[in-house]
Amino acid sequence: MYNVASNSGCPDGYFADSTTQLCVQVCPMKSNLYANPLNKKCETSCPTNYYLDNSTMRCVQICPVYPSYFSDGKKCVKYCSSGTYADNLTRVCVTTCPNNTFADNSTWRCVSSCPSNLKTLRDSTTWKCVSICPTKYLADYFTLRCVLTCPP
């Protein structure tokens, strides 16, 4: 066990816990402290471009894939806040899904194809999975898309 006060800092893989004055490998959960990799201290917040990860009690630049977490504001979350979608590629909660992905309101995720078991269709005007196509569009249940004209 390393004492923060007697050393000039903590060794690699350890973080200074101000509540116990010891160097620890994992910051204490009960204190809501997170391991800051930049200054090697246990702190209540993370530096810019880092997110609070409750699964590891660390500040991370990308939220973990397993378990599946996404950055929402300043923290990693299992589910994105209302009105946002989980982007599996960037691990970020977004209000608009990136190119060639659709916002799926049944899972609140960005998806490359809408769930066929729910009879949802890909609406390329809004980039959302919909059960009813917008005005002037027709439902093509073969391709599961909203189309202007039926295929021949």
C-alpha positions as CSV (number, residue, x, y, z in Angstrom):
1,M,0.0,0.0,0.0
2,Y,1.4,3.4,-1.0
3,N,0.9,6.5,1.1
4,V,0.2,9.7,-1.0
5,A,1.7,12.0,1.6
6,S,5.0,10.2,1.8
7,N,5.5,9.8,-1.9
8,S,5.8,12.4,-4.7
9,G,3.0,10.6,-6.4
10,C,1.4,7.3,-7.1
11,P,3.2,4.6,-9.2
12,D,1.8,3.6,-12.6
13,G,-1.6,1.9,-12.3
14,Y,-2.4,3.7,-9.0
15,F,-4.4,6.8,-8.2
16,A,-4.3,9.2,-5.3
17,D,-7.3,8.9,-3.0
18,S,-7.7,12.2,-1.1
19,T,-10.1,10.6,1.4
20,T,-7.6,8.0,2.7
21,Q,-4.3,9.6,1.6
22,L,-3.4,6.3,-0.1
23,C,-2.6,5.2,-3.6
24,V,-5.4,2.9,-4.9
25,Q,-5.9,0.9,-8.1
26,V,-9.7,1.5,-8.0
27,C,-11.2,4.7,-6.7
28,P,-13.8,4.2,-3.9
29,M,-17.4,3.9,-5.2
30,K,-19.0,5.2,-2.0
31,S,-17.2,8.5,-2.5
32,N,-18.2,8.8,-6.2
33,L,-14.6,9.4,-7.1
34,Y,-13.2,8.5,-10.6
35,A,-9.7,7.7,-11.6
36,N,-8.4,10.6,-13.7
37,P,-5.6,9.3,-16.0
38,L,-4.1,12.7,-16.6
39,N,-3.2,13.7,-13.0
40,K,-3.5,10.2,-11.4
41,K,-6.0,11.3,-8.8
42,C,-9.4,10.2,-7.7
43,E,-11.8,13.0,-8.5
44,T,-15.5,13.8,-8.6
45,S,-15.4,15.0,-12.2
46,C,-13.4,14.1,-15.4
47,P,-11.3,16.4,-17.6
48,T,-12.6,17.7,-20.9
49,N,-13.2,15.0,-23.5
50,Y,-13.4,12.3,-20.8
51,Y,-16.5,10.6,-19.4
52,L,-17.4,9.2,-16.0
53,D,-17.6,5.4,-16.2
54,N,-19.5,3.9,-13.2
55,S,-18.6,0.4,-14.3
56,T,-14.9,0.9,-13.7
57,M,-14.9,4.2,-11.6
58,R,-12.5,5.7,-14.2
59,C,-12.5,8.7,-16.5
60,V,-12.6,7.3,-20.1
61,Q,-12.3,8.8,-23.6
62,I,-14.6,6.1,-25.1
63,C,-17.4,4.4,-23.1
64,P,-17.0,0.6,-22.8
65,V,-18.5,-1.7,-25.5
66,Y,-19.0,-4.5,-22.9
67,P,-21.1,-3.8,-21.0
68,S,-22.7,-1.6,-23.6
69,Y,-22.4,2.1,-22.5
70,F,-22.7,5.4,-24.4
71,S,-21.5,8.8,-23.5
72,D,-24.4,11.1,-22.7
73,G,-23.1,14.5,-21.6
74,K,-20.3,13.9,-19.1
75,K,-21.0,10.3,-18.2
76,C,-21.3,6.8,-19.7
77,V,-24.8,5.5,-19.6
78,K,-26.5,2.2,-20.4
79,Y,-29.5,4.0,-22.0
80,C,-29.4,7.4,-23.7
81,S,-31.6,10.2,-22.3
82,S,-35.0,10.8,-23.9
83,G,-34.9,12.1,-27.5
84,T,-31.4,10.8,-28.2
85,Y,-30.2,7.6,-29.8
86,A,-27.3,5.3,-29.1
87,D,-24.7,5.3,-31.9
88,N,-22.8,2.0,-31.7
89,L,-20.0,3.3,-33.9
90,T,-19.0,6.4,-31.8
91,R,-20.4,5.1,-28.5
92,V,-22.2,8.5,-28.1
93,C,-25.8,9.5,-27.6
94,V,-26.9,11.6,-30.6
95,T,-30.1,13.6,-31.5
96,T,-29.6,12.7,-35.1
97,C,-28.2,9.4,-36.3
98,P,-25.2,9.5,-38.6
99,N,-25.2,8.9,-42.4
100,N,-26.9,5.8,-43.6
101,T,-28.3,4.8,-40.2
102,F,-31.9,5.2,-39.0
103,A,-33.3,6.3,-35.7
104,D,-35.1,3.3,-34.2
105,N,-37.7,4.5,-31.5
106,S,-38.3,0.9,-30.3
107,T,-34.6,0.5,-29.1
108,W,-33.5,4.2,-29.1
109,R,-30.5,3.1,-31.2
110,C,-29.1,4.1,-34.6
111,V,-29.5,1.1,-36.8
112,S,-28.5,0.2,-40.4
113,S,-31.9,-1.5,-41.0
114,C,-35.1,-1.2,-39.2
115,P,-36.5,-4.2,-37.2
116,S,-38.5,-6.3,-39.6
117,N,-40.4,-8.1,-36.9
118,L,-42.1,-4.8,-36.0
119,K,-43.0,-4.1,-39.7
120,T,-41.1,-0.8,-39.5
121,L,-40.0,0.9,-42.7
122,R,-36.9,3.0,-43.5
123,D,-37.9,6.6,-44.1
124,S,-35.1,8.2,-46.0
125,T,-36.6,11.7,-45.6
126,T,-36.4,11.7,-41.8
127,W,-33.8,8.8,-41.4
128,K,-36.2,7.2,-38.9
129,C,-37.8,3.8,-38.6
130,V,-41.5,4.4,-39.1
131,S,-44.7,2.3,-39.0
132,I,-46.5,4.7,-41.4
133,C,-44.8,6.4,-44.3
134,P,-45.0,10.2,-44.7
135,T,-47.5,11.9,-47.0
136,K,-46.9,11.2,-50.7
137,Y,-44.8,8.1,-49.9
138,L,-45.9,4.4,-50.1
139,A,-44.9,1.5,-48.0
140,D,-42.8,-1.1,-49.9
141,Y,-43.0,-4.2,-47.6
142,F,-40.6,-6.1,-49.8
143,T,-37.7,-3.8,-49.3
144,L,-39.1,-2.3,-46.0
145,R,-38.7,1.2,-47.3
146,C,-40.9,4.3,-47.9
147,V,-40.9,4.9,-51.6
148,L,-42.4,7.5,-54.0
149,T,-43.5,5.0,-56.5
150,C,-44.0,1.2,-56.3
151,P,-41.4,-0.9,-58.0
152,P,-42.4,-2.6,-61.3
